[in-house]
Amino acid sequence: MTVVLEGQEELIIWRSEQVAVDRYEGCPRFAIAGADFGHSSLHVGDLFYNPGFGVPHHYHTGGAEETQIMLEGELECWVDGKRVIVGPGDAVTAPPGIGHAFQNRTDKVGRMITAFPLTPPETIHIDDPELEDATSHPAIIPADSRRGPYGDGVEGVEKVELSGDFSGAKSTYTYFVDIQPGSSMPVEKFDAETAIFVVSGQVVSIVGSKEVLATDDGAVVEPGESYGFANEGSDVARLCVVHPFLNK
């Protein structure tokens, strides 16, 4: 469904209107952004891992680096020959050509946001590697390790960086935005598509029509269009923001 946010139609992805599609067996995915929606530079999804299932070892070609942002559960992450356990708030950057995979060895559902700075990405499946167990990796940003104020003079809003030049990314910048009740993020606009996903709570658009986005809803803002959100509820709202460019 589309609504007017400022001067033109913007895509709002209402979770209540979506049906998940299995990308791999036992791993249903809800699309947030991609070529199927008419987007040109973002491919973003909400991917679930049922117990005992996973995504096989693979890599992506060209400029298709992948950012994987953990939301729920615990997964076994393979990246660049290392095996690391990741949990909620951890983020993994897999550059083009670098093998990676995720397996759910637990009895609880795992969940992540997956994001690419192009659409559609090309995926090449490869044999499983010999793995070395590790507790960390430069491409894995631990949960909440890069929290800070959203900007000068912005009260009640914090940014938690997930991927960027600090994680080895070349063309993706992702972060959580935590908005306290009664606070608003500043109005912004960029020269590229921006994907926004409501991880928890609900927010209200403060640009154009006053649309309410609840948990699991999403939006994609077109290049050059302004956006901003306020938290009029009683709980902290968390957004996940994806840009197809590197942090500055």
Contacts in CASP RR format, 6 or more apart in sequence:
PFRMAT RR
TARGET T0000
AUTHOR 0000-0000-0000
METHOD contacts of the structure
MODEL  1
MTVVLEGQEELIIWRSEQVAVDRYEGCPRFAIAGADFGHSSLHVGDLFYN
PGFGVPHHYHTGGAEETQIMLEGELECWVDGKRVIVGPGDAVTAPPGIGH
AFQNRTDKVGRMITAFPLTPPETIHIDDPELEDATSHPAIIPADSRRGPY
GDGVEGVEKVELSGDFSGAKSTYTYFVDIQPGSSMPVEKFDAETAIFVVS
GQVVSIVGSKEVLATDDGAVVEPGESYGFANEGSDVARLCVVHPFLNK
1 11 0 8 1.000
1 12 0 8 1.000
1 14 0 8 1.000
1 17 0 8 1.000
2 9 0 8 1.000
2 10 0 8 1.000
2 11 0 8 1.000
2 12 0 8 1.000
3 9 0 8 1.000
3 10 0 8 1.000
3 12 0 8 1.000
3 209 0 8 1.000
3 211 0 8 1.000
4 10 0 8 1.000
4 208 0 8 1.000
4 209 0 8 1.000
5 205 0 8 1.000
5 207 0 8 1.000
5 208 0 8 1.000
5 209 0 8 1.000
5 211 0 8 1.000
5 219 0 8 1.000
5 221 0 8 1.000
5 225 0 8 1.000
5 226 0 8 1.000
5 227 0 8 1.000
6 207 0 8 1.000
6 208 0 8 1.000
6 225 0 8 1.000
6 226 0 8 1.000
6 227 0 8 1.000
7 208 0 8 1.000
7 225 0 8 1.000
8 222 0 8 1.000
8 225 0 8 1.000
10 219 0 8 1.000
10 220 0 8 1.000
10 221 0 8 1.000
10 222 0 8 1.000
10 225 0 8 1.000
10 227 0 8 1.000
11 37 0 8 1.000
11 39 0 8 1.000
11 219 0 8 1.000
11 220 0 8 1.000
12 211 0 8 1.000
12 213 0 8 1.000
12 217 0 8 1.000
12 218 0 8 1.000
12 219 0 8 1.000
13 31 0 8 1.000
13 32 0 8 1.000
13 37 0 8 1.000
13 217 0 8 1.000
13 218 0 8 1.000
13 219 0 8 1.000
13 220 0 8 1.000
14 217 0 8 1.000
14 218 0 8 1.000
15 30 0 8 1.000
15 214 0 8 1.000
15 215 0 8 1.000
15 216 0 8 1.000
15 217 0 8 1.000
15 218 0 8 1.000
18 30 0 8 1.000
18 31 0 8 1.000
20 28 0 8 1.000
20 29 0 8 1.000
20 30 0 8 1.000
20 48 0 8 1.000
21 28 0 8 1.000
21 29 0 8 1.000
21 31 0 8 1.000
22 28 0 8 1.000
22 29 0 8 1.000
23 29 0 8 1.000
23 47 0 8 1.000
23 55 0 8 1.000
24 53 0 8 1.000
24 54 0 8 1.000
24 55 0 8 1.000
24 56 0 8 1.000
25 53 0 8 1.000
26 48 0 8 1.000
26 49 0 8 1.000
26 50 0 8 1.000
26 53 0 8 1.000
26 54 0 8 1.000
27 47 0 8 1.000
27 48 0 8 1.000
27 49 0 8 1.000
27 50 0 8 1.000
27 53 0 8 1.000
27 54 0 8 1.000
27 55 0 8 1.000
28 47 0 8 1.000
28 48 0 8 1.000
28 50 0 8 1.000
29 45 0 8 1.000
29 46 0 8 1.000
29 47 0 8 1.000
29 48 0 8 1.000
29 114 0 8 1.000
30 45 0 8 1.000
30 46 0 8 1.000
30 216 0 8 1.000
31 37 0 8 1.000
31 44 0 8 1.000
31 45 0 8 1.000
32 44 0 8 1.000
32 45 0 8 1.000
32 46 0 8 1.000
32 113 0 8 1.000
32 195 0 8 1.000
32 197 0 8 1.000
32 218 0 8 1.000
32 220 0 8 1.000
33 39 0 8 1.000
33 42 0 8 1.000
33 43 0 8 1.000
33 44 0 8 1.000
33 45 0 8 1.000
33 119 0 8 1.000
33 193 0 8 1.000
33 195 0 8 1.000
33 220 0 8 1.000
33 242 0 8 1.000
34 42 0 8 1.000
34 43 0 8 1.000
34 44 0 8 1.000
34 119 0 8 1.000
34 120 0 8 1.000
35 43 0 8 1.000
35 119 0 8 1.000
35 120 0 8 1.000
37 220 0 8 1.000
39 119 0 8 1.000
39 193 0 8 1.000
39 220 0 8 1.000
40 119 0 8 1.000
40 193 0 8 1.000
41 117 0 8 1.000
41 118 0 8 1.000
41 119 0 8 1.000
41 192 0 8 1.000
41 193 0 8 1.000
41 244 0 8 1.000
42 115 0 8 1.000
42 116 0 8 1.000
42 117 0 8 1.000
42 118 0 8 1.000
42 119 0 8 1.000
42 193 0 8 1.000
42 195 0 8 1.000
42 220 0 8 1.000
42 242 0 8 1.000
42 244 0 8 1.000
43 115 0 8 1.000
43 116 0 8 1.000
43 118 0 8 1.000
43 119 0 8 1.000
43 120 0 8 1.000
43 121 0 8 1.000
44 113 0 8 1.000
44 114 0 8 1.000
44 115 0 8 1.000
44 116 0 8 1.000
44 195 0 8 1.000
44 197 0 8 1.000
44 242 0 8 1.000
45 113 0 8 1.000
45 114 0 8 1.000
45 115 0 8 1.000
46 71 0 8 1.000
46 111 0 8 1.000
46 112 0 8 1.000
46 113 0 8 1.000
46 197 0 8 1.000
46 216 0 8 1.000
47 55 0 8 1.000
47 111 0 8 1.000
47 112 0 8 1.000
47 113 0 8 1.000
47 114 0 8 1.000
48 109 0 8 1.000
48 110 0 8 1.000
48 111 0 8 1.000
49 55 0 8 1.000
49 75 0 8 1.000
49 102 0 8 1.000
49 103 0 8 1.000
49 104 0 8 1.000
49 109 0 8 1.000
49 110 0 8 1.000
49 111 0 8 1.000
49 112 0 8 1.000
50 104 0 8 1.000
50 109 0 8 1.000
50 110 0 8 1.000
51 104 0 8 1.000
51 106 0 8 1.000
51 107 0 8 1.000
51 108 0 8 1.000
51 109 0 8 1.000
52 103 0 8 1.000
52 104 0 8 1.000
52 105 0 8 1.000
53 103 0 8 1.000
53 104 0 8 1.000
54 101 0 8 1.000
54 102 0 8 1.000
54 103 0 8 1.000
54 104 0 8 1.000
55 101 0 8 1.000
55 102 0 8 1.000
55 103 0 8 1.000
56 101 0 8 1.000
56 125 0 8 1.000
56 128 0 8 1.000
57 78 0 8 1.000
57 99 0 8 1.000
57 100 0 8 1.000
57 101 0 8 1.000
57 125 0 8 1.000
57 126 0 8 1.000
57 127 0 8 1.000
57 128 0 8 1.000
57 129 0 8 1.000
58 99 0 8 1.000
58 100 0 8 1.000
58 101 0 8 1.000
58 123 0 8 1.000
58 124 0 8 1.000
58 125 0 8 1.000
58 126 0 8 1.000
59 94 0 8 1.000
59 96 0 8 1.000
59 97 0 8 1.000
59 98 0 8 1.000
59 99 0 8 1.000
59 100 0 8 1.000
59 123 0 8 1.000
59 124 0 8 1.000
59 126 0 8 1.000
60 66 0 8 1.000
60 94 0 8 1.000
60 96 0 8 1.000
60 97 0 8 1.000
60 116 0 8 1.000
60 121 0 8 1.000
60 122 0 8 1.000
60 123 0 8 1.000
60 124 0 8 1.000
61 96 0 8 1.000
61 97 0 8 1.000
61 121 0 8 1.000
61 122 0 8 1.000
61 124 0 8 1.000
62 96 0 8 1.000
62 122 0 8 1.000
63 96 0 8 1.000
63 117 0 8 1.000
63 118 0 8 1.000
63 170 0 8 1.000
63 171 0 8 1.000
64 96 0 8 1.000
64 116 0 8 1.000
64 117 0 8 1.000
64 118 0 8 1.000
64 121 0 8 1.000
64 122 0 8 1.000
65 93 0 8 1.000
65 94 0 8 1.000
65 95 0 8 1.000
65 96 0 8 1.000
65 116 0 8 1.000
65 117 0 8 1.000
65 169 0 8 1.000
65 170 0 8 1.000
65 171 0 8 1.000
65 172 0 8 1.000
66 93 0 8 1.000
66 94 0 8 1.000
66 100 0 8 1.000
66 114 0 8 1.000
66 115 0 8 1.000
66 116 0 8 1.000
66 121 0 8 1.000
67 91 0 8 1.000
67 92 0 8 1.000
67 93 0 8 1.000
67 94 0 8 1.000
67 113 0 8 1.000
67 114 0 8 1.000
67 115 0 8 1.000
67 116 0 8 1.000
67 162 0 8 1.000
67 163 0 8 1.000
67 167 0 8 1.000
67 169 0 8 1.000
67 172 0 8 1.000
67 174 0 8 1.000
67 242 0 8 1.000
68 77 0 8 1.000
68 91 0 8 1.000
68 92 0 8 1.000
68 94 0 8 1.000
68 100 0 8 1.000
68 102 0 8 1.000
68 112 0 8 1.000
68 113 0 8 1.000
68 114 0 8 1.000
68 115 0 8 1.000
69 89 0 8 1.000
69 90 0 8 1.000
69 91 0 8 1.000
69 112 0 8 1.000
69 113 0 8 1.000
69 114 0 8 1.000
69 115 0 8 1.000
69 162 0 8 1.000
69 163 0 8 1.000
69 174 0 8 1.000
69 240 0 8 1.000
70 86 0 8 1.000
70 87 0 8 1.000
70 88 0 8 1.000
70 89 0 8 1.000
70 90 0 8 1.000
70 91 0 8 1.000
70 92 0 8 1.000
70 110 0 8 1.000
70 111 0 8 1.000
70 112 0 8 1.000
70 143 0 8 1.000
71 88 0 8 1.000
71 89 0 8 1.000
71 110 0 8 1.000
71 111 0 8 1.000
71 112 0 8 1.000
71 113 0 8 1.000
71 199 0 8 1.000
72 88 0 8 1.000
72 108 0 8 1.000
72 109 0 8 1.000
72 110 0 8 1.000
72 111 0 8 1.000
73 87 0 8 1.000
73 88 0 8 1.000
73 106 0 8 1.000
73 108 0 8 1.000
73 109 0 8 1.000
73 110 0 8 1.000
73 111 0 8 1.000
74 85 0 8 1.000
74 86 0 8 1.000
74 87 0 8 1.000
74 104 0 8 1.000
74 106 0 8 1.000
74 108 0 8 1.000
74 110 0 8 1.000
75 85 0 8 1.000
75 86 0 8 1.000
75 87 0 8 1.000
75 102 0 8 1.000
75 103 0 8 1.000
75 104 0 8 1.000
75 110 0 8 1.000
75 112 0 8 1.000
76 83 0 8 1.000
76 84 0 8 1.000
76 85 0 8 1.000
76 102 0 8 1.000
76 103 0 8 1.000
76 104 0 8 1.000
76 105 0 8 1.000
77 83 0 8 1.000
77 84 0 8 1.000
77 85 0 8 1.000
77 86 0 8 1.000
77 92 0 8 1.000
77 100 0 8 1.000
77 101 0 8 1.000
77 102 0 8 1.000
77 140 0 8 1.000
78 99 0 8 1.000
78 100 0 8 1.000
78 101 0 8 1.000
78 102 0 8 1.000
78 103 0 8 1.000
78 129 0 8 1.000
78 131 0 8 1.000
79 92 0 8 1.000
79 94 0 8 1.000
79 98 0 8 1.000
79 99 0 8 1.000
79 100 0 8 1.000
79 137 0 8 1.000
79 139 0 8 1.000
79 140 0 8 1.000
80 98 0 8 1.000
80 99 0 8 1.000
80 100 0 8 1.000
80 137 0 8 1.000
80 139 0 8 1.000
81 99 0 8 1.000
81 129 0 8 1.000
81 130 0 8 1.000
81 131 0 8 1.000
81 132 0 8 1.000
82 131 0 8 1.000
82 132 0 8 1.000
82 133 0 8 1.000
82 134 0 8 1.000
82 137 0 8 1.000
83 131 0 8 1.000
83 132 0 8 1.000
83 133 0 8 1.000
83 134 0 8 1.000
84 133 0 8 1.000
84 134 0 8 1.000
84 135 0 8 1.000
84 136 0 8 1.000
84 137 0 8 1.000
84 140 0 8 1.000
86 92 0 8 1.000
86 140 0 8 1.000
87 143 0 8 1.000
88 143 0 8 1.000
89 143 0 8 1.000
89 144 0 8 1.000
89 160 0 8 1.000
89 162 0 8 1.000
89 176 0 8 1.000
90 140 0 8 1.000
90 141 0 8 1.000
90 142 0 8 1.000
90 143 0 8 1.000
91 140 0 8 1.000
91 141 0 8 1.000
91 162 0 8 1.000
91 163 0 8 1.000
91 167 0 8 1.000
91 174 0 8 1.000
92 100 0 8 1.000
92 139 0 8 1.000
92 140 0 8 1.000
92 141 0 8 1.000
93 139 0 8 1.000
93 140 0 8 1.000
93 141 0 8 1.000
93 163 0 8 1.000
93 164 0 8 1.000
93 167 0 8 1.000
93 168 0 8 1.000
93 169 0 8 1.000
93 172 0 8 1.000
94 100 0 8 1.000
94 139 0 8 1.000
95 139 0 8 1.000
95 168 0 8 1.000
95 169 0 8 1.000
95 170 0 8 1.000
98 139 0 8 1.000
99 126 0 8 1.000
99 129 0 8 1.000
101 128 0 8 1.000
102 112 0 8 1.000
104 110 0 8 1.000
113 197 0 8 1.000
113 240 0 8 1.000
113 242 0 8 1.000
115 172 0 8 1.000
115 174 0 8 1.000
115 195 0 8 1.000
115 242 0 8 1.000
116 172 0 8 1.000
117 171 0 8 1.000
117 172 0 8 1.000
117 244 0 8 1.000
117 245 0 8 1.000
118 244 0 8 1.000
136 142 0 8 1.000
138 167 0 8 1.000
138 168 0 8 1.000
139 167 0 8 1.000
139 168 0 8 1.000
140 167 0 8 1.000
141 161 0 8 1.000
141 162 0 8 1.000
141 163 0 8 1.000
141 166 0 8 1.000
141 167 0 8 1.000
144 160 0 8 1.000
146 160 0 8 1.000
146 161 0 8 1.000
146 162 0 8 1.000
146 166 0 8 1.000
147 158 0 8 1.000
147 159 0 8 1.000
147 160 0 8 1.000
148 158 0 8 1.000
148 159 0 8 1.000
148 160 0 8 1.000
149 157 0 8 1.000
149 158 0 8 1.000
149 159 0 8 1.000
150 156 0 8 1.000
150 157 0 8 1.000
150 158 0 8 1.000
150 159 0 8 1.000
150 177 0 8 1.000
150 185 0 8 1.000
150 186 0 8 1.000
151 157 0 8 1.000
151 159 0 8 1.000
151 186 0 8 1.000
154 185 0 8 1.000
154 186 0 8 1.000
155 183 0 8 1.000
156 179 0 8 1.000
156 180 0 8 1.000
156 183 0 8 1.000
157 177 0 8 1.000
157 178 0 8 1.000
157 179 0 8 1.000
157 180 0 8 1.000
157 183 0 8 1.000
157 184 0 8 1.000
157 185 0 8 1.000
157 186 0 8 1.000
158 177 0 8 1.000
158 178 0 8 1.000
159 175 0 8 1.000
159 176 0 8 1.000
159 177 0 8 1.000
159 178 0 8 1.000
160 175 0 8 1.000
160 176 0 8 1.000
160 177 0 8 1.000
160 178 0 8 1.000
161 174 0 8 1.000
161 175 0 8 1.000
161 247 0 8 1.000
162 174 0 8 1.000
162 175 0 8 1.000
162 176 0 8 1.000
162 240 0 8 1.000
163 169 0 8 1.000
163 172 0 8 1.000
163 173 0 8 1.000
163 174 0 8 1.000
164 172 0 8 1.000
164 173 0 8 1.000
164 174 0 8 1.000
164 246 0 8 1.000
164 247 0 8 1.000
165 246 0 8 1.000
165 247 0 8 1.000
166 247 0 8 1.000
169 246 0 8 1.000
170 246 0 8 1.000
171 244 0 8 1.000
171 245 0 8 1.000
171 246 0 8 1.000
172 242 0 8 1.000
172 243 0 8 1.000
172 244 0 8 1.000
172 245 0 8 1.000
172 246 0 8 1.000
173 242 0 8 1.000
173 243 0 8 1.000
173 245 0 8 1.000
173 246 0 8 1.000
173 247 0 8 1.000
174 240 0 8 1.000
174 241 0 8 1.000
174 242 0 8 1.000
174 243 0 8 1.000
175 240 0 8 1.000
175 241 0 8 1.000
176 199 0 8 1.000
176 238 0 8 1.000
176 239 0 8 1.000
176 240 0 8 1.000
176 241 0 8 1.000
177 185 0 8 1.000
177 238 0 8 1.000
177 239 0 8 1.000
177 240 0 8 1.000
177 241 0 8 1.000
178 236 0 8 1.000
178 237 0 8 1.000
178 238 0 8 1.000
179 185 0 8 1.000
179 203 0 8 1.000
179 229 0 8 1.000
179 230 0 8 1.000
179 231 0 8 1.000
179 236 0 8 1.000
179 237 0 8 1.000
179 238 0 8 1.000
179 239 0 8 1.000
180 231 0 8 1.000
180 236 0 8 1.000
181 231 0 8 1.000
181 232 0 8 1.000
181 233 0 8 1.000
181 234 0 8 1.000
181 235 0 8 1.000
181 236 0 8 1.000
182 230 0 8 1.000
182 231 0 8 1.000
182 232 0 8 1.000
182 233 0 8 1.000
183 230 0 8 1.000
183 231 0 8 1.000
184 206 0 8 1.000
184 228 0 8 1.000
184 229 0 8 1.000
184 230 0 8 1.000
184 231 0 8 1.000
185 228 0 8 1.000
185 229 0 8 1.000
185 230 0 8 1.000
185 239 0 8 1.000
186 228 0 8 1.000
187 206 0 8 1.000
187 207 0 8 1.000
187 226 0 8 1.000
187 227 0 8 1.000
187 228 0 8 1.000
188 226 0 8 1.000
188 227 0 8 1.000
188 228 0 8 1.000
189 221 0 8 1.000
189 224 0 8 1.000
189 225 0 8 1.000
189 226 0 8 1.000
189 227 0 8 1.000
190 221 0 8 1.000
190 223 0 8 1.000
190 224 0 8 1.000
190 243 0 8 1.000
190 245 0 8 1.000
191 223 0 8 1.000
191 224 0 8 1.000
192 223 0 8 1.000
192 243 0 8 1.000
192 244 0 8 1.000
192 245 0 8 1.000
193 220 0 8 1.000
193 221 0 8 1.000
193 222 0 8 1.000
193 223 0 8 1.000
193 244 0 8 1.000
194 220 0 8 1.000
194 221 0 8 1.000
194 227 0 8 1.000
194 241 0 8 1.000
194 242 0 8 1.000
194 243 0 8 1.000
195 218 0 8 1.000
195 219 0 8 1.000
195 220 0 8 1.000
195 241 0 8 1.000
195 242 0 8 1.000
196 213 0 8 1.000
196 218 0 8 1.000
196 219 0 8 1.000
196 220 0 8 1.000
196 221 0 8 1.000
196 227 0 8 1.000
196 229 0 8 1.000
196 239 0 8 1.000
196 240 0 8 1.000
196 241 0 8 1.000
196 242 0 8 1.000
197 216 0 8 1.000
197 217 0 8 1.000
197 218 0 8 1.000
197 239 0 8 1.000
197 240 0 8 1.000
197 242 0 8 1.000
198 213 0 8 1.000
198 214 0 8 1.000
198 215 0 8 1.000
198 216 0 8 1.000
198 217 0 8 1.000
198 218 0 8 1.000
198 237 0 8 1.000
198 238 0 8 1.000
198 239 0 8 1.000
199 215 0 8 1.000
199 238 0 8 1.000
199 239 0 8 1.000
199 240 0 8 1.000
200 215 0 8 1.000
200 235 0 8 1.000
200 236 0 8 1.000
200 237 0 8 1.000
200 238 0 8 1.000
201 214 0 8 1.000
201 215 0 8 1.000
201 231 0 8 1.000
201 233 0 8 1.000
201 235 0 8 1.000
201 236 0 8 1.000
201 237 0 8 1.000
201 238 0 8 1.000
202 212 0 8 1.000
202 213 0 8 1.000
202 214 0 8 1.000
202 215 0 8 1.000
202 231 0 8 1.000
202 233 0 8 1.000
202 237 0 8 1.000
203 212 0 8 1.000
203 213 0 8 1.000
203 229 0 8 1.000
203 230 0 8 1.000
203 231 0 8 1.000
203 237 0 8 1.000
203 239 0 8 1.000
204 210 0 8 1.000
204 211 0 8 1.000
204 212 0 8 1.000
204 213 0 8 1.000
204 229 0 8 1.000
204 230 0 8 1.000
204 231 0 8 1.000
204 232 0 8 1.000
205 211 0 8 1.000
205 212 0 8 1.000
205 213 0 8 1.000
205 227 0 8 1.000
205 228 0 8 1.000
205 229 0 8 1.000
206 228 0 8 1.000
206 229 0 8 1.000
206 230 0 8 1.000
207 226 0 8 1.000
207 227 0 8 1.000
207 228 0 8 1.000
213 219 0 8 1.000
213 229 0 8 1.000
219 227 0 8 1.000
221 227 0 8 1.000
229 237 0 8 1.000
229 239 0 8 1.000
231 237 0 8 1.000
END
